Amino acid sequence: MSIPEAAVWAIYFAPIISFLVIVAFLRHQPLLAGRISILAIFIGWLLAIWTLAVAIDHDGNPLDFAPHLWMSIFDFEVEIGLRIDGLSAMMIFVVTSISLLVQIYSVGYMHGDTGYPRFFAFMSLFTAAMLGLVMNHSLLMLFVHWELVGLTSYLLIGFWFHRPSAAAAAKKAFVVTRFGDFGFLIAVVLIWTKTGTFDIAEINELAHEALSGAVLTGFVLGLLSGAAGKSAQFPLHFWLPDAMEGPTPVSSIVHSATMVAAGVYLLARFFPTVEAAPGEVHTIIAYVGGFTAIFAASMGLVVTDIKRVLAYSTISQLGYMVMAIGLGGYVAAVFHLFTHAFFKSLLFQGAGSVSHATNTFEMPLMGGLKQFMPVTFWTFLIGSLSLSGVFPLAGFWSKDEILLDAWNHDKFLWVIGTVVAFMTALYMFRAIFMTFFGEYRGGAAPEADHGGDHDDSHAADHDSAHGDSHGWLAHPHESPRSMLLPLVVLSIPAIVAGLVAPSSFFGEFVEGALDPELRHFHFHADIVVVTFSTLAALGGIGAAAALYYFRTPDPTAIQYALAPVHRLISRLYYVNEIAEDVLVRGVLYNGIGRASAAFDKYVVDGAVNGVARVTKIAGDVFRRTETGQLQAYTSVYVVGVVFAAGALFVFAGGLLDRVMP
């Protein structure tokens, strides 16, 4: 099988055209704007399936697409081209699939919002940016689209910009990820100065042949820095929970399936280079991921906002993937990225569905929704079971691949991973029991519009009203069909996507992106790993049922008994206070900021102003010599002649030699 290069480029350009058409012509035609965006992504999805089929036919090996010269400045050449192999073909399919379902979901979720066309324009641009990131063969162009993903995520998180919390969350996400991106930029510059190329395949090849350990260490740590920002790894994790201020469809695509997976994709794309780096670098990557996984999971146990529970779950699962990369588990990381995209997007959309009916994301205000929202309940349950790693759902297979790599390479990280599996099941079924079981607690009344002077003001000041002004009454209802259809569709891969694991098909397919000597995946299971991971998942579900369904023991009593620990975790380990109050306001603003302002005022401005004053004084002095009187000019002339004669006598007559021999 083969596919024309133009057809692959069409996957990338379809959402760009959609964005341009909406911005130029459909800003006041919301219904048509949504349909154009969905049509563009649907075309891209069909072509993505074709691309995936061709890649499968080539066993995941790179397709033969030559790059194109874009610009040339002296010795600096920039090429654009496609890198289609098992890894990128899988990512293109995931991005287009999730984007298509999310945009269908958004038709119902965003109904009535006056920013409807702008929302679909931003979503189209984001999809194009993510596609450009995963299909490009050049590190430079990958970085360009990496930054475009950051820009579009900023626009989507702050979509309801008239809400101060949304505007602050967008700025926080943009600024925090810039710290990681700065390290990534240094890595890009470093590798170009050492190799003279941006071609990803060439860089991976040179990593084993021509690059020193120091260069590899700097480059890979720069990649890890970028990945930590985009994939919300410690210590750059704290922007992601606040990003839940954006509309739920944004959370479903940007912060579960695509954007936050970009960091893991980056490490996977440069896996040969990571493998060539010194062993200490592998350890750093693995332990950053392992610590992030358990650190974020602990916070998911205490937060009461259902979207924030899912946000901390996302951080934790991304930590799993980064840990796998550090342990050499390329296939395990990519496989978990693949399955996680479907069931986590499903869970976020389920959270949006319950908020659509209750006008809140606070689980203590929900309860009893199972009887009112059966489709949402069953699909959310499927997503939770898959995320918890219950056999035979998708998450079971991919999670156990990661735990198997940890068992084989680092038993301590295996223990951490197994504990995280228990915690994952606990916080997800805590959410289920608090949201869907018990008595309905009334939800929340929709707030009045505070958009005021903004044309973009929403029907309510929170993203849960969506034109439903009666959802807070005693009988919440199921979501519209446009929201339920993606839930049902996503529940299918959440169940069956992992079944490709036992045949080794998926692993061998995505390994086609690697050099032949790095392809060594064969599926196998370890009874110890499977047993303990299953017991951990079932134990977490049982603990959640005991605490939040049977209430034996009472979770409130446990909270009081562990008050200092609960307070520490509830305050999110004071990371926000440390970052915002100590680092930003203290060190950066009052420390470095004020010192820089003083240096600028007294040193830089002082030097410039000092030169100006000296010039002015000198001008005033010499101005007085211009009297216009001939006698004064003659006198000065005579004095000058005498001075010159004296100087000649001193220097030419040898007077200095006599005085100072």
SULPE-V960811 format. One record per residue. N is the residue number from 1. PHI is phi in whole degrees, -180 to 180 (none if undefined). Layout:
# SULPE-V960811
n->(N:N)
phi->(PHI:PHI)
This chain:
# SULPE-V960811
n->(1:2:3:4:5:6:7:8:9:10:11:12:13:14:15:16:17:18:19:20:21:22:23:24:25:26:27:28:29:30:31:32:33:34:35:36:37:38:39:40:41:42:43:44:45:46:47:48:49:50:51:52:53:54:55:56:57:58:59:60:61:62:63:64:65:66:67:68:69:70:71:72:73:74:75:76:77:78:79:80:81:82:83:84:85:86:87:88:89:90:91:92:93:94:95:96:97:98:99:100:101:102:103:104:105:106:107:108:109:110:111:112:113:114:115:116:117:118:119:120:121:122:123:124:125:126:127:128:129:130:131:132:133:134:135:136:137:138:139:140:141:142:143:144:145:146:147:148:149:150:151:152:153:154:155:156:157:158:159:160:161:162:163:164:165:166:167:168:169:170:171:172:173:174:175:176:177:178:179:180:181:182:183:184:185:186:187:188:189:190:191:192:193:194:195:196:197:198:199:200:201:202:203:204:205:206:207:208:209:210:211:212:213:214:215:216:217:218:219:220:221:222:223:224:225:226:227:228:229:230:231:232:233:234:235:236:237:238:239:240:241:242:243:244:245:246:247:248:249:250:251:252:253:254:255:256:257:258:259:260:261:262:263:264:265:266:267:268:269:270:271:272:273:274:275:276:277:278:279:280:281:282:283:284:285:286:287:288:289:290:291:292:293:294:295:296:297:298:299:300:301:302:303:304:305:306:307:308:309:310:311:312:313:314:315:316:317:318:319:320:321:322:323:324:325:326:327:328:329:330:331:332:333:334:335:336:337:338:339:340:341:342:343:344:345:346:347:348:349:350:351:352:353:354:355:356:357:358:359:360:361:362:363:364:365:366:367:368:369:370:371:372:373:374:375:376:377:378:379:380:381:382:383:384:385:386:387:388:389:390:391:392:393:394:395:396:397:398:399:400:401:402:403:404:405:406:407:408:409:410:411:412:413:414:415:416:417:418:419:420:421:422:423:424:425:426:427:428:429:430:431:432:433:434:435:436:437:438:439:440:441:442:443:444:445:446:447:448:449:450:451:452:453:454:455:456:457:458:459:460:461:462:463:464:465:466:467:468:469:470:471:472:473:474:475:476:477:478:479:480:481:482:483:484:485:486:487:488:489:490:491:492:493:494:495:496:497:498:499:500:501:502:503:504:505:506:507:508:509:510:511:512:513:514:515:516:517:518:519:520:521:522:523:524:525:526:527:528:529:530:531:532:533:534:535:536:537:538:539:540:541:542:543:544:545:546:547:548:549:550:551:552:553:554:555:556:557:558:559:560:561:562:563:564:565:566:567:568:569:570:571:572:573:574:575:576:577:578:579:580:581:582:583:584:585:586:587:588:589:590:591:592:593:594:595:596:597:598:599:600:601:602:603:604:605:606:607:608:609:610:611:612:613:614:615:616:617:618:619:620:621:622:623:624:625:626:627:628:629:630:631:632:633:634:635:636:637:638:639:640:641:642:643:644:645:646:647:648:649:650:651:652:653:654:655:656:657:658:659:660:661)
phi->(none:-147:-143:-65:-60:-61:-67:-70:-62:-63:-59:-76:-82:-58:-69:-65:-62:-59:-59:-66:-65:-64:-66:-82:-127:-119:-66:-116:-129:-60:-62:-68:-61:-63:-68:-64:-63:-65:-62:-62:-69:-64:-61:-61:-66:-61:-68:-66:-63:-60:-61:-62:-63:-66:-63:-63:-63:-94:58:81:-72:-61:-77:-89:-113:-77:-72:-120:-71:-97:-149:-139:-126:55:-91:-92:-120:-117:-112:-120:-170:-104:-123:-108:-142:-59:-68:-70:-63:-63:-67:-61:-63:-64:-62:-69:-66:-64:-63:-62:-67:-65:-72:-64:-59:-68:-57:-82:-67:-94:-58:91:-79:-73:-96:-53:-62:-63:-61:-70:-64:-64:-65:-64:-66:-62:-60:-63:-63:-68:-64:-61:-67:-87:-106:-83:-90:-106:-62:-64:-69:-61:-65:-60:-72:-58:-71:-67:-61:-62:-64:-68:-66:-60:-66:-78:-63:-93:-57:-91:-67:-75:-89:-56:-65:-69:-63:-66:-64:-63:-64:-63:-61:-66:-72:-63:-67:-64:-63:-67:-67:-64:-64:-63:-62:-61:-63:-62:-65:-59:-71:-70:-67:-91:-116:71:-143:-109:-66:-63:-63:-66:-62:-63:-72:-67:-59:-92:-120:-127:-102:-77:-62:-66:-65:-63:-62:-63:-68:-67:-66:-66:-62:-62:-61:-63:-65:-64:-71:-69:-94:54:-95:-58:-98:-104:-88:-79:-79:-68:-60:-67:-67:-69:-67:-73:-57:-58:-58:-65:-61:-69:-101:-78:-111:-139:-116:-123:-57:-70:-79:-63:-65:-65:-59:-59:-66:-69:-64:-103:-58:-59:-70:-61:-63:-78:-70:-58:-59:-62:-67:-59:-63:-61:-61:-63:-79:-62:-65:-63:-65:-61:-61:-79:-64:-71:-62:-63:-74:-65:-76:-119:-70:-108:-82:-65:-71:-72:-58:-69:-65:-68:-63:-61:-58:-63:-69:-65:-61:-53:-65:-64:-59:-63:-59:-63:-87:87:-91:-57:-64:-61:-65:-68:-64:-69:-59:-65:-71:-61:-58:-77:-75:-77:-62:-59:-67:-64:-68:-64:-63:-66:-66:-70:-70:-61:-90:-114:63:-156:-107:-79:-63:-62:-95:-101:87:69:-79:-57:-75:-92:-132:-65:-65:-61:-62:-67:-70:-66:-64:-61:-61:-68:-64:-67:-62:-72:84:-90:-65:-105:-69:-60:-63:-61:-68:-74:-64:-69:-62:-67:-64:-66:-63:-65:-61:-80:-119:-157:-64:-65:-67:-63:-61:-60:-62:-70:-62:-63:-61:-63:-66:-62:-63:-65:-74:-72:-81:-59:-63:-65:-68:-73:-93:-107:-111:81:-98:-68:-102:98:64:-138:-73:-65:-83:-69:-69:-112:-68:58:-82:-92:-64:-95:-60:-88:-63:-146:-81:-126:-85:-113:-81:52:79:-98:-83:-119:-66:-86:-71:-69:-126:-65:-127:-69:-73:-65:-61:-64:-91:-77:-57:-61:-63:-66:-64:-69:-67:-68:-66:-63:-91:-104:-62:-80:-72:-78:-67:-60:-80:68:-61:-63:-61:-68:-67:-73:-70:-61:-77:-100:-64:-54:-71:-99:-93:-141:-80:-144:-66:-155:-122:-114:-62:-67:-63:-63:-63:-69:-68:-68:-62:-64:-65:-66:-65:-64:-65:-64:-64:-64:-65:-63:-80:-112:-112:-84:56:-135:-78:-72:-61:-65:-65:-65:-62:-68:-66:-111:-55:-63:-68:-62:-65:-62:-72:-62:-84:58:60:59:-65:-63:-64:-64:-69:-84:-81:-81:-76:-75:-75:-78:-72:-74:-80:-76:-92:-63:-63:-68:-64:-65:-64:-66:-61:-64:-73:-95:-98:-67:-65:-63:-65:-63:-67:-65:-60:-65:-65:-61:-62:-65:-63:-61:-63:-64:-68:-71:-63:-73:-77:-89:-88:86:-99:-64:-61:-67:-63:-66:-62:-64:-61:-65:-60:-64:-63:-61:-64:-66:-64:-62:-64:-63:-64:-67:-85:-90:-87:80:-63:-65:-66:-74:-74:-125:-65)
